[in-house]
Amino acid sequence: MDGARGFGRGLDGFTICTSLTSCRLSIYLKYMSFSFPKIYPILDTTFIPAAGRAEFLRQLGSSLADAGVTLLEYRNKTGAVSELLADAASLRAALPAGQVKLILDDRADLVEQIEFDGVHVDAGDLSPAEAKERLGPDRIVGTFGGGQALVPGILQTQADYFSIGVVWPTRTKQVTAPPIGIEGVKRLRELAGPGPVLVAIGGITLERAPAVLEAGASVVAIAGALFRQADPAAEFRRWKLALG
């Protein structure tokens, strides 16, 4: 889930774009060899109980791995570093490397320490290029791609996937921009071209997800729709069966 892309390579090993068209083509060729799942669970710390935290994460992670989860983001914007490290250790132990890619929200500086597979960075964090430089080309870097329009120049950044939205209102994350709806997803896909991995976020339910993917999203990210359920693993299986 890398930098300005094109047909020549720069001194840093990343590909250099000579035009927007060459960027789109080279992005497309790159992503042909990496298969992103259609469902991207985001585990926010608000879904994790304070008591019995480690055991809860062990059981949750093991059940999600058994259900077929291959990509998961852990998001902790308010907890202490000690809490983040403990949660990460529990998740990594329960979700085996090589089977499940774990993405850390914001903290590129901790990814290697906790043996996660990548980071999601937004405004105020490291830039995608800085995150790639820090983590290397083999780790995943995601970033925000846009809402009503693509963030200017975002497709030329060293990111492997771009979140878009919010598609509908969400209770999981504080946002001020209005929802973009299905038409917004279609518009952003048209602007991005066929190659970039677009991860739709915000208010996506199982009933809405097929239309979001049909509109051009590569992946749907889900948080509350999964982790507010009594059995998140069973719910994930339901999504996977419906979406393929």
C-alpha positions in Angstrom: 0.0 0.0 0.0 5.2 5.0 -2.9 6.4 8.0 -4.2 6.3 10.2 -7.2 6.0 7.5 -9.8 6.8 7.2 -13.5 9.2 5.3 -15.7 12.6 6.5 -14.4 14.1 6.1 -11.0 15.5 8.8 -8.7 18.5 8.6 -6.5 16.3 7.6 -3.6 15.1 4.5 -5.4 11.6 5.8 -6.0 10.1 6.4 -9.4 9.9 9.8 -10.9 6.8 11.0 -12.7 7.2 12.9 -16.0 3.5 13.7 -16.2 0.2 12.9 -14.5 -0.5 10.3 -17.2 2.7 8.5 -16.6 2.1 8.6 -12.8 -1.3 7.0 -13.3 0.0 4.3 -15.5 2.9 3.4 -13.3 0.7 3.4 -10.2 -1.6 1.1 -12.0 1.2 -1.3 -13.0 2.5 -1.3 -9.4 -0.8 -2.1 -7.8 -1.5 -5.0 -10.2 1.0 -7.0 -8.2 -0.4 -6.2 -4.7 -3.9 -7.4 -3.8 -5.7 -5.2 -1.3 -8.7 -6.7 0.5 -12.1 -5.1 -0.1 -12.6 -4.8 3.7 -10.3 -2.7 5.9 -11.2 -2.9 9.6 -10.2 0.1 11.8 -9.9 -0.8 15.4 -10.2 2.4 17.4 -9.2 2.4 21.0 -12.7 3.4 22.0 -13.8 -0.1 21.2 -11.3 -1.7 23.6 -12.4 -2.1 27.2 -10.1 -0.8 30.0 -10.4 -3.9 32.1 -8.9 -7.2 30.7 -7.5 -5.2 27.7 -4.8 -7.7 26.7 -7.0 -10.7 26.8 -9.8 -8.9 24.9 -7.3 -8.0 22.2 -5.8 -11.5 22.1 -9.3 -13.1 21.7 -10.4 -10.5 19.2 -7.3 -10.6 17.1 -7.3 -14.4 17.0 -10.9 -14.6 15.9 -10.4 -11.9 13.2 -7.4 -13.8 11.8 -9.5 -17.0 11.7 -12.3 -15.1 10.0 -10.0 -14.0 7.2 -8.9 -10.5 8.1 -5.7 -9.7 6.2 -5.4 -5.9 6.8 -6.3 -4.0 10.0 -5.5 -0.5 11.3 -5.1 0.2 15.1 -6.0 3.8 16.0 -5.2 5.3 19.4 -5.2 9.1 19.3 -5.5 9.7 23.1 -3.8 6.9 25.0 -0.3 7.0 26.5 2.6 5.4 24.6 2.7 2.6 27.1 -0.9 1.7 26.3 -0.3 1.9 22.6 2.8 -0.4 22.9 0.9 -2.9 25.1 -2.1 -3.0 22.7 0.2 -3.4 19.7 2.1 -6.3 21.3 -1.2 -8.1 21.9 -2.5 -7.5 18.4 0.8 -8.6 16.8 0.8 -11.8 18.8 -2.8 -12.6 17.8 -2.6 -11.5 14.2 0.5 -13.3 12.7 2.9 -11.4 10.5 2.7 -12.8 7.0 -1.0 -13.4 7.4 -2.3 -10.1 8.6 -0.9 -6.7 7.8 -1.2 -4.3 10.8 -1.2 -0.5 10.2 -0.6 2.0 12.9 -2.4 5.3 12.8 -0.1 8.4 13.0 3.0 7.1 14.7 5.5 6.2 12.0 8.2 6.4 14.7 6.8 3.3 16.5 6.1 1.0 13.5 9.4 -0.8 13.5 9.5 -1.2 17.2 6.1 -2.8 17.4 6.7 -4.9 14.2 3.7 -3.5 12.4 3.5 -3.5 8.6 2.8 0.2 7.9 1.4 3.5 9.0 -1.5 5.8 8.1 -0.4 9.5 8.1 -2.5 12.6 7.7 -2.0 16.4 8.0 0.1 17.1 11.1 1.9 13.8 10.9 4.9 12.9 8.8 4.3 13.3 5.1 4.0 10.1 3.1 7.5 10.7 1.6 8.9 11.1 5.1 7.1 8.0 6.3 8.5 6.0 3.4 12.0 7.3 3.9 11.7 6.3 7.6 10.1 2.9 7.1 11.5 1.8 3.7 9.7 0.7 0.5 8.4 -2.6 1.9 6.1 -1.1 4.5 2.7 0.3 3.7 2.0 4.0 3.9 -1.5 5.3 3.6 -2.8 8.9 3.7 -5.9 11.0 3.1 -6.6 11.5 -0.5 -9.5 13.9 -0.5 -13.2 14.7 0.1 -15.0 16.9 -2.3 -11.9 16.9 -4.5 -8.5 15.2 -4.4 -5.9 16.9 -2.2 -3.7 18.8 -4.7 -0.7 16.8 -5.7 -1.7 13.8 -3.5 -1.3 11.2 -6.3 2.4 12.2 -6.7 3.2 11.4 -3.0 4.8 8.3 -1.8 1.6 6.7 -0.5 0.3 3.2 -1.2 -3.4 3.9 -0.6 -5.5 7.0 -0.3 -8.5 7.3 2.1 -11.5 9.3 0.7 -14.6 10.7 2.3 -16.3 10.8 4.6 -18.9 9.1 2.4 -21.6 9.4 5.1 -21.7 10.8 8.6 -19.7 8.8 11.1 -19.6 8.6 14.9 -16.2 7.1 15.0 -14.0 10.0 13.9 -14.4 13.8 14.4 -14.8 15.5 11.0 -16.0 18.9 9.8 -16.2 18.4 6.1 -19.6 17.4 4.6 -20.1 13.8 3.4 -19.4 13.2 -0.2 -21.9 10.4 -0.9 -21.8 8.0 -3.7 -21.4 10.7 -6.3 -18.3 12.0 -4.5 -16.7 8.5 -4.7 -17.4 8.4 -8.4 -15.9 11.9 -8.9 -12.7 11.0 -7.0 -12.2 7.8 -9.0 -12.6 9.7 -12.2 -10.0 12.3 -11.0 -7.6 9.6 -9.7 -7.8 7.3 -12.7 -7.8 3.5 -12.5 -4.6 2.8 -10.6 -4.6 4.3 -7.1 -6.1 2.3 -4.2 -8.9 4.4 -2.9 -10.2 3.5 0.6 -13.7 4.8 1.2 -14.3 5.8 4.8 -17.3 7.1 6.9 -20.7 5.6 7.7 -20.3 2.6 5.5 -22.7 -0.3 6.3 -23.0 -3.7 4.7 -26.1 -2.5 2.8 -24.2 0.5 1.4 -20.8 -1.1 0.8 -21.6 -2.7 -2.7 -22.6 0.7 -4.1 -19.5 2.3 -2.7 -17.3 -0.3 -4.4 -19.3 0.0 -7.6 -18.8 3.7 -7.6 -15.0 3.2 -7.7 -13.7 2.6 -4.2 -11.1 -0.2 -4.1 -11.6 -0.8 -0.4 -14.2 0.0 2.2 -12.9 0.9 5.7 -15.2 0.0 8.6 -15.0 0.7 12.3 -18.2 0.9 14.2 -20.1 -1.2 11.7 -17.8 -4.1 12.8 -16.5 -3.4 16.3 -19.9 -2.4 17.8 -21.2 -5.8 17.0 -21.3 -8.5 19.7 -19.2 -10.8 17.5 -16.9 -8.8 15.2 -15.4 -11.9 13.6 -18.8 -13.3 12.7 -19.8 -9.9 11.3 -16.6 -9.8 9.2 -17.4 -13.2 7.8 -20.8 -11.8 6.8 -19.2 -8.8 5.0 -16.7 -11.1 3.3 -19.4 -13.4 2.0 -21.4 -10.5 0.7 -18.5 -8.5 -0.9 -16.3 -11.4 -2.0 
